[in-house]
């Protein structure tokens, strides 16, 4: 096999100071996250909905257990996907194949049979394993000596793409699933995954040999050029494993968003708005929906300008996706304005995380660059503490709920503030972690190390589902406040431990900041 030398990333055409390939990856990841979070927002609510309302009528415990197993495997398979990319397919082919497998999974969910439902979940798990670690690895491969300083900013922008997809997926799939039809909500997620995979496939020429499979001879040559001492590589791998391990304490609590926090929003939060408060919500929701859509449309125009007519079909597939987004947003907002009384969908609160990410990410990026840029362990520790404080707000807000109550009318303010604190914590941990892996991991193990990162996320997601399933037991035995207190204490304690490990972690990272 003949191996070509990847184009020097620094000489590529740029958008906002970043390689234009980053924005192809931005939109590909955006549509994949649209499909994943759009489906995830509906999963538990669909399972616990009564059969007369189109659901399966499961208990909360059963639904959260399935949610836990599903998210475990979604984040477990990336370690296999990273290995397949490193050894067999290369990162780019793995992303492409994974995207189409995910799309097939969503089509199966749309078919509305028990068998196709489980087949759909399985296909999404397999496709995500190929897709998730490798698209993150390709982002890192866009940067070399000429543009290394743009790496952290590139990952922050990429993370905005992740959350833009989550925002519209939860908002649109959640709304259509809850208000119109569960299977239409699932099906909508599949449409955007197909369009995302198509635009990535049609943009392959932009990447040159970036993300190609590297043969054994080229790997040996690359390793020979890498003169990093073996003990330094070993220490840096230790640092990656420690960072990855502590993400368990973050994601096991954070991922309550798709389980127990969704149930809290549905059954324990006052979501009915009338009169002036209803009108204010409609105006805020309109701004939250249309402003991000306008910003993303502008980025699409910038990508079109940068790639010219050479990738017309790729840009056309994106344009079709955005036409559907605009149409659905305007239909949804018009429908809500036509109603005298607004009931905020339970899935809407999941939108807050993504909205806060898009708003706060540039501010955090600026802060790291100009104001305060502590080492990785401190950033991770602060993220864990902020997450715990978010659950402290929920614990306080639910203090008045009677022991064992199945419904309540807690103010929306508590969930909103909790999501704000959780988002601030996430910005201290998740994009920072992705950037650190791309800096610390040797090139030959990059895909595998991203797989290790997601392996720990898998463990955390399973724990999240299992602990969330105790919501009824703990709230009836003790209280809802005690249930959320669990997710307050554990992340804060883990964050303080990791911050105390800063001197050791700095030693292991050998100068990487």
C-alpha positions in Angstrom: 0.0 0.0 0.0 1.4 3.4 -0.9 1.0 6.0 1.8 0.9 9.7 0.9 2.0 12.4 3.3 -0.9 14.2 4.9 -1.3 17.8 3.8 0.2 20.2 6.3 -2.8 21.3 8.3 -1.4 24.8 8.7 -1.6 25.5 5.0 -5.2 24.6 4.6 -7.9 27.2 3.9 -9.3 28.6 7.1 -12.6 29.8 8.5 -12.5 31.9 11.7 -8.7 31.0 11.9 -9.4 27.3 11.9 -8.9 24.7 9.1 -12.0 24.5 6.9 -12.1 20.7 7.4 -13.0 21.4 11.0 -16.3 22.8 9.9 -17.1 19.7 7.9 -16.4 17.7 11.0 -18.4 20.3 13.0 -21.6 19.7 10.9 -21.1 15.9 10.7 -20.8 15.7 14.5 -23.7 18.1 14.9 -26.1 15.9 13.0 -24.9 12.8 14.8 -25.5 14.4 18.1 -28.9 15.7 16.8 -29.9 12.1 16.2 -28.4 10.7 19.5 -29.8 13.4 21.9 -33.1 13.7 20.0 -33.7 10.0 20.5 -32.3 9.9 24.0 -34.6 12.8 25.1 -37.6 10.5 24.1 -36.4 7.1 25.2 -37.3 7.1 28.9 -40.5 9.1 28.4 -41.6 6.8 25.6 -41.0 3.7 27.7 -42.9 5.0 30.8 -45.8 6.5 28.7 -49.1 4.6 29.0 -50.0 2.3 26.1 -53.1 4.5 25.4 -50.6 7.3 24.7 -48.4 5.3 22.4 -45.8 4.2 25.0 -44.9 0.9 26.5 -46.2 1.5 30.0 -43.0 0.4 31.7 -42.2 1.4 35.3 -39.6 4.1 36.0 -37.2 1.5 37.3 -37.4 -0.7 34.2 -37.0 2.3 31.9 -34.0 3.7 33.7 -32.3 0.3 33.8 -32.7 0.0 30.0 -31.5 3.6 29.6 -28.4 2.6 31.7 -27.6 -0.5 29.6 -28.1 1.4 26.3 -25.9 4.3 27.3 -23.3 1.9 28.7 -22.9 0.2 25.3 -23.1 3.5 23.4 -19.9 4.6 25.2 -18.3 1.1 25.5 -18.1 0.3 21.8 -15.8 3.3 21.0 -12.8 1.5 22.5 -13.4 -1.2 19.8 -14.1 1.5 17.2 -10.8 3.2 18.1 -8.9 -0.1 17.7 -10.6 -0.8 14.3 -9.6 2.6 13.1 -6.0 2.3 14.3 -5.5 -1.2 12.8 -7.9 -1.6 9.9 -10.0 1.2 8.4 -8.4 4.5 9.4 -10.3 7.2 11.3 -12.1 8.7 8.3 -13.6 5.5 6.9 -14.6 4.5 10.4 -16.6 7.7 10.8 -18.2 7.3 7.5 -19.3 3.7 8.1 -20.4 4.5 11.6 -22.6 7.4 10.4 -24.6 5.2 8.0 -25.0 2.4 10.6 -26.4 4.9 13.0 -28.8 6.1 10.3 -30.0 2.6 9.8 -30.6 2.3 13.5 -32.9 5.3 13.6 -34.8 4.0 10.6 -35.4 0.7 12.6 -36.7 2.7 15.6 -39.2 4.5 13.3 -40.7 1.2 12.2 -42.6 0.9 15.5 -42.3 -2.8 16.3 -40.7 -4.3 19.4 -38.1 -6.2 17.4 -37.2 -3.3 15.2 -36.9 -1.1 18.3 -34.2 -3.3 19.9 -32.5 -3.8 16.5 -32.4 0.0 16.2 -30.8 0.5 19.6 -28.2 -2.2 18.7 -27.3 -0.5 15.4 -27.0 2.9 17.0 -24.6 1.4 19.6 -22.4 -0.2 16.9 -22.4 2.9 14.7 -21.6 5.2 17.6 -18.6 2.9 18.5 -17.1 3.6 15.0 -18.1 7.2 14.8 -17.6 8.8 18.2 -13.9 8.3 19.0 -12.6 8.7 15.5 -14.2 12.0 14.6 -12.6 13.4 17.7 -9.3 12.0 16.6 -9.6 13.5 13.1 -10.0 17.0 14.7 -6.7 16.5 16.5 -5.1 15.4 13.2 -5.9 18.8 11.6 -3.3 20.5 13.7 0.5 20.4 13.3 3.5 22.6 14.1 2.2 25.5 11.9 -1.2 25.8 13.7 -0.7 24.1 17.1 -1.9 27.2 18.9 -5.3 26.9 17.4 -5.9 23.3 18.7 -7.8 24.2 22.0 -9.9 26.7 20.2 -10.7 24.2 17.5 -11.9 21.6 20.0 -14.0 24.3 21.7 -15.6 25.1 18.3 -16.1 21.4 17.6 -17.8 21.1 21.0 -20.1 23.9 20.1 -21.1 21.7 17.1 -21.8 18.8 19.4 -24.1 20.9 21.5 -25.8 22.7 18.6 -26.8 19.2 17.4 -28.0 18.3 20.9 -29.9 21.5 21.2 -32.0 21.1 18.0 -32.3 17.3 18.5 -33.8 17.6 22.0 -35.9 20.6 21.0 -37.4 19.3 17.7 -37.4 15.5 18.3 -38.5 16.0 21.9 -41.4 18.4 20.9 -42.6 16.2 18.0 -42.3 13.0 20.1 -44.1 14.4 23.1 -46.8 16.4 21.3 -47.3 14.6 18.0 -46.0 11.0 17.8 -43.2 9.0 19.4 -42.2 7.3 16.2 -42.1 10.6 14.2 -39.7 11.9 16.8 -37.5 8.9 16.4 -37.7 9.1 12.6 -36.7 12.7 12.5 -33.5 11.9 14.2 -32.7 9.4 11.4 -33.3 11.9 8.6 -30.6 14.2 9.9 -28.1 11.4 10.5 -28.5 10.4 6.9 -27.9 14.0 5.7 -24.9 14.3 8.0 -23.3 11.1 6.8 -23.9 12.2 3.1 -22.2 15.6 3.6 -19.2 13.9 5.2 -18.9 11.3 2.4 -19.2 14.0 -0.3 -16.5 16.2 1.4 -13.8 13.5 1.5 -11.5 15.3 -1.0 -11.0 18.2 1.5 -9.1 15.9 3.9 -6.4 14.6 1.5 -4.8 11.7 3.4 -5.8 13.0 6.9 -7.6 10.2 8.6 -6.5 7.5 6.2 -5.4 4.1 7.3 -1.6 4.1 8.0 0.3 1.0 6.9 2.9 -0.8 9.1 5.9 0.8 7.3 4.5 4.3 7.7 3.7 3.6 11.3 7.3 2.5 11.9 8.6 5.6 10.1 6.3 7.8 12.2 7.4 6.1 15.5 11.1 6.5 14.5 10.5 10.3 14.0 8.8 10.5 17.4 11.8 10.8 19.8 9.7 11.1 22.9 11.4 9.0 25.6 9.5 5.8 26.5 9.2 6.8 30.2 7.6 10.1 29.2 5.1 8.3 26.9 4.3 5.9 29.8 3.8 8.8 32.3 1.5 10.7 29.9 -0.6 7.5 29.4 -1.0 7.3 33.1 -2.2 10.9 33.1 -4.8 10.0 30.4 -6.0 7.1 32.5 -6.4 9.2 35.6 -8.3 12.0 33.7 -10.5 9.3 32.1 -11.2 7.6 35.5 -12.3 10.8 37.2 -14.8 11.4 34.3 -16.8 8.5 35.8 -17.7 10.7 38.8 -18.7 13.5 36.5 -20.8 11.6 33.9 -22.6 9.3 36.4 -24.2 12.4 37.9 -24.4 14.6 34.7 -26.2 11.8 32.8 -29.1 11.9 35.2 -30.2 14.6 32.6 -31.6 11.8 30.4 -33.1 9.8 33.3 -34.0 11.0 36.7 -33.9 14.7 35.8 -36.2 14.1 32.9 -38.6 12.4 35.3 -38.3 15.2 37.7 -39.1 17.7 34.9 -42.1 15.6 33.8 -43.7 14.8 37.1 -42.3 17.2 39.8 -41.9 20.5 38.0 -44.6 23.2 37.4 -44.5 23.5 33.6 -47.8 25.2 32.9 -47.6 28.8 31.9 -50.5 31.2 31.3 -50.9 34.9 30.5 -47.8 37.1 30.7 -45.5 34.3 31.9 -46.6 32.1 29.0 -45.9 34.9 26.5 -42.5 35.6 28.0 -41.6 31.9 27.7 -42.7 31.9 24.1 -40.6 34.9 23.2 -37.5 33.5 25.1 -38.0 30.1 23.4 -38.2 31.8 20.0 -35.0 33.7 20.5 -33.3 30.5 21.9 -34.3 28.6 18.8 -33.9 31.1 15.9 -30.6 32.8 17.0 -28.6 29.5 17.0 -30.2 28.5 13.7 -29.1 31.9 12.2 -25.5 31.5 13.5 -25.2 27.9 12.1 -26.7 29.0 8.8 -24.0 31.7 8.7 -21.3 29.1 9.4 -22.7 27.0 6.5 -22.4 30.0 4.2 -18.8 30.5 5.3 -18.0 26.8 4.6 -19.6 27.2 1.1 -17.5 30.3 0.5 -14.4 28.5 1.6 -14.9 25.2 -0.4 -16.4 26.9 -3.5 -18.2 24.9 -6.0 -15.9 21.9 -5.7 -18.1 20.3 -3.0 -21.5 21.6 -4.1 -23.3 18.3 -3.4 -21.9 18.2 0.2 -23.0 21.8 0.8 -26.4 21.0 -0.8 -27.0 18.2 1.7 -26.3 20.6 4.5 -28.6 23.2 2.9 -31.4 20.6 2.8 -30.9 19.8 6.4 -31.0 23.5 7.4 -34.1 24.1 5.3 -35.8 21.3 7.2 -34.5 22.8 10.5 -35.9 26.2 9.7 -39.2 24.8 8.5 -39.7 22.7 11.7 -38.6 25.6 14.0 -41.0 28.0 12.4 -43.9 25.5 12.5 -43.2 24.6 16.2 -43.0 28.2 17.3 -46.1 29.2 15.3 -48.0 26.3 16.8 -47.0 27.3 20.3 -47.9 31.0 19.8 -51.4 29.9 18.6 -52.1 28.3 22.0 -53.6 30.3 24.9 -51.8 28.1 27.5 -48.2 26.8 27.2 -47.1 23.6 28.8 -43.3 23.5 28.6 -42.3 20.0 27.3 -40.4 17.9 29.8 -37.7 17.4 27.2 -37.2 21.2 26.8 -35.0 21.4 29.9 -32.4 19.2 28.2 -32.1 22.0 25.7 -30.8 24.3 28.4 -27.5 22.5 28.6 -26.8 22.8 24.9 -28.0 26.4 24.8 -25.7 27.4 27.8 -22.8 25.6 26.1 -23.2 27.6 22.9 -23.5 30.9 24.9 -20.7 30.2 27.4 -18.1 28.2 25.4 -16.6 31.4 23.8 -16.4 33.0 27.2 -14.6 30.0 28.7 -12.3 29.8 25.8 -11.4 33.4 26.2 -10.9 32.9 30.0 -8.5 30.0 29.5 -6.5 32.1 27.0 -6.4 35.5 28.8 -7.5 35.4 32.4 -7.1 32.1 34.2 -5.6 29.0 32.7 -4.9 26.4 35.4 -3.6 23.0 34.8 -5.9 20.1 33.6 -6.5 18.6 37.1 -7.6 21.9 38.5 -10.0 22.5 35.6 -11.4 19.0 36.0 -11.8 19.4 39.7 -13.6 22.7 39.3 -15.9 21.1 36.8 -16.8 18.3 39.3 -17.5 20.8 42.1 -19.8 22.9 39.8 -21.7 19.8 38.9 -22.2 18.9 42.5 -23.4 22.4 43.3 -26.0 22.0 40.5 -27.5 19.0 42.3 -27.3 20.9 45.6 -29.8 23.4 44.0 -32.1 20.5 43.0 -31.8 19.0 46.5 -32.8 22.4 48.0 -35.6 22.9 45.5 -37.1 19.5 46.2 -36.9 19.8 50.0 -40.7 20.5 50.1 -41.8 17.4 48.2 -43.6 15.0 50.5 -41.9 11.7 51.1 -42.9 9.2 48.4 -44.9 11.7 46.4 -45.4 10.8 42.7 -46.1 14.4 41.5 -45.3 17.9 42.7 -45.2 21.5 41.4 -41.6 22.7 42.0 -40.5 26.0 40.3 -38.8 25.7 36.9 -36.1 28.0 38.3 -34.4 25.1 40.2 -33.9 23.0 37.1 -32.8 26.0 35.1 -30.1 26.9 37.6 -29.0 23.3 38.0 -28.5 23.0 34.2 -26.5 26.3 34.2 -24.1 25.0 36.9 -23.9 21.6 35.2 -23.0 23.3 31.9 -20.3 25.4 33.5 -18.9 22.2 35.0 -19.0 20.4 31.6 -17.1 23.2 29.9 -14.3 22.8 32.5 -14.1 19.1 31.8 -15.2 17.7 28.5 -13.6 19.8 25.8 -10.5 20.2 28.0 -10.3 16.4 28.3 -10.5 15.9 24.5 -7.8 18.4 24.0 -5.5 16.8 26.6 -5.9 13.4 25.0 -4.9 14.7 21.6 -1.8 16.4 23.3 -0.7 13.5 25.6 -1.4 10.4 23.4 1.2 9.2 20.9 -0.1 9.3 17.3 -0.1 5.5 17.0 -2.5 5.2 20.0 -4.7 8.2 19.4 -7.9 6.4 18.4 -7.4 3.9 21.2 -7.0 6.6 23.8 -10.1 8.3 22.8 -11.7 4.9 23.1 -10.4 4.6 26.7 -12.0 8.0 27.4 -15.4 6.8 26.2 -14.9 3.5 28.0 -15.0 5.4 31.3 -18.0 7.3 30.0 -19.7 3.9 29.4 -19.1 2.8 32.9 -20.4 6.1 34.2 -23.6 5.9 32.0 -24.4 2.4 33.3 -23.9 3.6 36.9 -26.1 6.7 36.1 -29.0 4.5 34.9 -28.7 2.1 37.8 -28.5 4.9 40.5 -31.3 6.8 38.7 -33.6 3.8 38.9 -33.6 4.1 42.7 -35.4 7.5 42.5 -38.7 6.0 43.7 -37.1 3.8 46.4 -35.0 6.6 47.9 -37.6 9.3 47.6 -40.2 7.1 49.4 -37.8 5.8 52.0 -36.0 9.1 52.7 -36.9 12.0 50.3 -36.4 13.4 46.8 -34.0 15.9 48.4 -31.8 13.1 49.7 -31.8 11.4 46.3 -30.2 14.6 44.7 -27.9 15.0 47.7 -26.1 11.8 46.6 -25.1 13.5 43.3 -24.0 16.6 45.3 -21.5 14.9 47.6 -19.8 12.4 45.3 -18.7 14.7 42.5 -17.5 17.4 44.9 -15.5 14.9 46.9 -13.9 13.5 43.6 -13.1 17.1 42.4 -11.3 17.9 45.6 -9.3 14.7 45.4 -8.2 15.3 41.8 -7.2 18.9 42.6 -5.0 17.6 45.4 -3.3 15.3 42.8 -2.2 18.3 40.7 1.6 18.1 41.5 1.7 14.4 40.6 -0.3 14.9 37.4 1.9 17.8 36.3 4.9 15.5 36.8 3.3 12.8 34.6 2.3 15.2 31.9 6.0 16.3 31.4 5.4 20.0 30.4 2.0 19.6 28.6 -0.3 22.3 29.9 
